Amino acid sequence: MIRKVPPWAARLREERRERGWTQREMAKRLADAASGDVRLPERDSLIRRIKDWEAGNHRPKDPYPVLYARAFGLDEAELFEGGHRVTTDAVAHGFPASSHRHVAPELVDYFRLQLLSHYAADAFLGPRHLIATVAVQYQSITELAGQADGEVQRELLRLGAGFAAFAGWLCQDAGMTGRAAVWLNANLEMAHRAQDVQLVSHALTNKAMLAADLGDASAVIGLTAAALSDRGKLMPKTQVLALQQSAHGYALASDRARCDALLDQAAAIIDDIDDDHMWGNACRTPNYVEIQRATCYGRLGLTTDAVVLWDQILPSMPVTARRDIGVFLARQSAALATIPEPERATDAARKAIELLHQTGSIRQRAELAAVSARIGAWADTAQGREMAEMLAGVT
């Protein structure tokens, strides 16, 4: 007779696999979550415990339930007690069936302030601390939207689109691309239900951003073409976001001319952005278009041009944008490693790693992993060995 694995054990295994983590990576994540507060066993011993827990042979004892919750960015009850859990299936099912009733318009402002607070917190905390909260609030918004009508319903739908887009971004940053895709589908559906042409375009651009992270040039180009298909109705912010994302698609397709042309179009209208919408405000970052250009040049293999741009961009970044700075430093390091400029490349990677420990961004970790492939020409030097040792600790 086959022994049934307890639900909590299945959840531990499922959450780890959805993030693409090996059991060795899971052990490192638990150690990171401990943050020196708890002395954990040696790595191999911890891996054996993880295997034992995922098989359901023994239930984790303190402090491991708390460490698992921190590592996954989920509530402890969700993992171990079968508590309320917003899954990708729940998101995909959309509105619950409900009858119309009065929904206080003040709730729109309440959730709008919540989303603004989440945006601010993300810059400091990274994704894992916010995903569960955002998911639960999204579900509340969909329930209220199913009960409301008129303009209150439309505003709730717009907010639902914003929460879904943000949850998608958090999952993308945490390396959970499957969940990110489900959230971005919900983002697109909400935008359509709100009948908001700006949000529909932005939702398509969000899906293109995920496709770019997955290296799918054709999907990026197709999705952004759809996002810009009704361009005459789009405000400058919506256009800028779609244009720069399309440029990434052409960079992945090795077409510099189209890439530069799209970025130039975005640069020509970025100063016209004057809306007060909460979403898409990344394009208000100083040197936004040049940040995209530097990233595209890295994808195109134009490393010297990329380094010139990163040298101009990084000093202008606000100190609060820790994850973005970490990502940009990793991209700068990869370009410097290729030129090669070993000393500067190592220094940039070291700074990026310091920020990675604060944010836990999987996207930043992936950017650092890309540096490893760029040090071949000087891998056998003292600087190369130092770089390899640093990167091995995080990638």
N, C-alpha and C positions, 0 to 999 in steps of 0.2 A: 504493500500500500504506500502510495506517494504522500509524504507529509506536506500539508498545506503551509506555505510561508505566511507568517502573520502580516496583516496589512501594513504595519509600520515598517517592517523589513522591506516589503515590496516598494514602499514609498522612498525609503533611503536609496535603494538601487535605482529606481526610476529617476529620481531627482539628479543623481550623479550622472547617469547615462545621458539625460537630456542636455546636460551641460558639456558633454563630450569629455568628461574627466575619467581618467583611469583610477584604479583604487590607490595607486601611489600618489596621484595628484590629489585625491580626496584626503589622504593622510596629511599632505602639505597644507591643504585648506583648513583642516582642523587645527593644525599647529599655528597657522596664521591667525585663526579666530581666537586662539588662546591668548595671543599677544603678550606672552611672557607671564600672564597671570597664573597659569597652571603649568606644572611640569609634566609633560607628556612622555610616554615611553619612546624608545628608539623607533625610527621610521619603519623598519621591517616588522617590529612587534605590533605597531599600530596598524599596519596593513593587514596583518593576520586578524586583528580584532575587527576591522572593517568587513573582511570576508565573512567572519563569524556572525556579525550583526546582520549583514545583508541576507545571509542564509536563514536568519531567524532563530539561530541556535541559542543566543542569549540577547537580552535587551540591554542597550547601552545604559550604564549607570552614570551618575554625576561624575564629572562635569560634561560628559559627552552630548547629552540632549541639547544643552545650551549651545555648545560649540557647533553642532550640526545646524541648528537654527540660524546661527550667525553666518556660517559658511554658505548656506543656501539662500539667505535673506528671506526666510519664512518664519512664521510663528511656530513655537515649539509644539503647541497643540495640534497644528496642522499635520506635523510629521508623525507624532507619536500617539496622539489620542483620537485621531480621526475626526478632528474638529472641523469647523467650517473652512472650506477650501475652494478658492476660485480657480478652476482648472481651465485648460484651453478648450475643453468641450463646453463648459459653461459659457465661455465667451462666444463660441461659435453659434450657440443656440439663440443668441440675440434676446429680444424682449420676452419676458414672461407674460403669459396671458393674464390680463387684468381689465377691470372696468374703469371708466373714467371717474375721477373724483377731483375735488379741489386740491391743487398742489400750490403751496405758498410761493409766490414769486421770489421771496427772500432767500429761498433755497438755492436759486440760481447764483446769487451773489456769494452765498456760503461756499458752494463748490468751486466757484471761480477763484476765491481767495485760497482755498485748499490747493488748487492746481498751481497757482503762483508760488505758494510756499514750497511745493514739491520741486518746482523748477529750481528754486534757490537752494534747497537742500541737496539736490543732485550734484551741484557743483562742488560741495564739500564732502558728501558721503559716498558718492558712487552708487551703483545700481542695487546692490544686494539688500540694503536697508529699506528700500522704498517699494519694491515690487509688490509685496503682499498688501500694503496699505493702499496703493493705487488701484490694485485689482478689486479690492473690496469696495472702494468708493465708486469705481466704475459700475459695479453691479447695482449699487444703490441708485445711481443716476439712471440706469436703464429701467429699473423698476418704476422710478418716478416718472420717467418719460412715457412709459406705457400707460400711466394713469392720468397724465396731464393732457391739455389740448391747447390749441392756439399758439401764441407767441411763447408762452412758458415752455410748451413742449419743444418748440424749435430751438430755444436757448439751451434746454437740457440736452437735446440731440447734438448741438454744437459742442457743448461741454463734454458729452460722452465721446465725441470724436477726438477731442483734445486729450482726454484721459487715456483712450485706447492708443493714440499715437505715442503718448509718453510712455505707457507700459511697453509698447513695442520697442521703443528706443532703449528702455532700461534692460529688457531681455536681450536685445542686440548687443548692448554694451557688456552684459554678463555672459555673452557667448551662447545664449540659448536661442539659436536661430529659428528652430521649429516653432517655439512659442512666440517669438517675435513676429513670424509670418502670420500666425493666427490673430494676434492683436492688430496687425496692420490691415488685415482683411476686415476686422471689426471697425477700425478707423474709417476705411473706405465706405462701408455700409452705412455707418452713422452720418457721414458727410452727405451721402446720397439722400438719406431720409430727411436730413435737414434742408435739402434742396439748396445747398450753398456751393456755388460754383468755385469759390476760392478754396474751400475745404476739400472739395473733390480733387482739385488739381494738386493741393498739398498732400493729400493722402496718396496719390499716385507717385509723387516725388518721394514720399517716405518709403514706399515699396521699392522704388529705384535705388534708394540709399542702401537698403538691405541687399539688393541684388549686386550692388557695387562691392560690398564687403565680401560677397560670395564669389566675386570675380566674373560675373555673368554680364559681359559687355552688351550682348544683344538685348537682354531684358532691360538693362538700364536705358539704352537708347530708345527702345519701344515704349517703355513706361513714361519717360519724360516727353516723348513726342505726344503721347496722349494727354499728359498734363498741360502741354502748351497748345493743344489743338484749338482751344477757344480763346486764344491769347488776347484778342481785342477786349475781352471782358475781365481780364485779370489785372489786379492791382500790382504795382511794382514789386512788392515783397514776394508775391506768389511767383511772378516771372523770374525774379533773381534766383529763388530757390530751385526752380525747375531747370533754368539755364545752366547753373553751375553743376547740377547733378548730371545733366546731359553731357557736360564737358568731361566728367569722370568716365562716362561710358565710352566716349571717343578716345580718352587716354588709354583705357583698357584695350581698346581696339587698335592702338598704336597710330592714331590719326591726330597728329599734333595740330595741323592746320584747323580742323574742325573744332578741336578742343580750345585752342586760343581764340577762335572767332566767337564761340559761345561765351567764354569768360569775358571777352571784350564787350559783348552785348550786355552782360550782367553788370559790368563795371559802369557802363554808360547810364544805367538807370538806378543804381543803388542809392544815390543821394536823393532820389525822388520818394523813397519809402517814408511815409508819414502816417501810417495807420496805427490804431491802438489795439490791434488784436494781440492776444497773449502768445499765440503759437508762432513758430518760425522766426523768433527774434535772435537766433544765432547769427543771422545775416547782419545784425547791428554790431557785431564784434569788430573792433578795429582791424583794418586790413583783410576783411572777410574774403574778398575775391582773390587777393594775393595768397591767402592761406590755401584756397582751393587750387590755385595755379601751382603753388609749390608742391602740393600733394600730387597733382596730375603729372608734373614734371618728374617726380620720383617714379611714378608708374610708367612713364615714357622712357625712363633711363637717362633723362637729362640731369644728371646728378649735380654738375657744377652750377647750372642755372638754379636748381632747387636749393642748394646751399646758400647762394646769394640771397634768395628770397627768405629762407628761414632765418638768416642772420639779421634781416630787417624786421621780421615779424615777431620773433620771440621776445625782444626787449619791450615791445608795446603791449604784451598780453597782461590783462589784469591778474593780480596774484590769486584772486578767488577762483580762477578757472584752472584748478589744479589738474583735473583729468585731461583737459585739452592741452595744457602745457606739456604734460607727460607724453601724450600721443605725438605732439609736434617735435619734442626732443628726440623721441625714438625715430621718427622719420628723418630728422636732421642727422642723427647718428648713422642711419643706414646709408644716406647719401655721402657722408664724410668717409665712411668705411670703404665705399666704392672708389672714391677719387684716386688714392686713399690719403686720408689725414688721420692716422691712427690715434694720436694723442687727443685731438678734438673729438673724434668719434667716441672714444672711451669715456671722456668727460661728459658728453651729452647723454650717453647710455647710463652712466652712474646717476645722474640727476633724474633721468626718467624712472629708474628703478626705485629711487627714494619716493617718488610720487606714486608709483604703482602700489607700494606697501600701504599708502594712505587711502587709495581709491578702490583697489580691487578690480579695476577695469580689465575685462578679458580682451577688449579691443586693443588696449594699450599693451597687454602681454603679447598679443599677436604681432603688433608692430615691432616689439623688441625681438621676437623670434625671427623676424625677417632680417634683422641685423646680422644674425649668425651666419647667414648665407653670403654675406658681403665681405667677410674678413679673410677669405681664402688666400689672397695675395700676401698677407702679413700674419697669417695664423701662427707661424712658427717663431715669431718674434716675442720678446717679453711682453710687449703691449698686447699682442694677439692672445697670448695665454691669459693675461689679466682679463681681457674682454670676454674670452670664452668662459672663464671661471665665473665672472659676474652674471653672464647670461644664463649659464647652467642653473644658477640658483633660482631663476624665475621662469624659465621657459621649458 
